[in-house]
Amino acid sequence: MGATTGYFGTARAQLHLRQICVYCNMLPLNKPEVLVMRAKDKFDANGRLVDETTRGFVRDILVALADWTRRLRGK
């Protein structure tokens, strides 16, 4: 998951991080990808995520992370 003020910055960073994870034999959560573009428009002055669509993406990745954690633990 990443956020940027532009359009593609976090996509390139996430791609590079995935390459590092492969090299280190890590087991990252690959899907869903969350790329928050134009983040300055999606957060309020207090840093609270106010964009409902993006909140849904974050919710989806947290559910997937919980599932992935259970799978890795063998439960």
Secondary structure, DSSP 4 states (H G I P E B T S, - for coil): -EE-SSSSHHHHHHHHHHHHHHHTT-----SS--EE-SGGGTB-TTS-B--HHHHHHHHHHHHHHHHHHHHHHT-
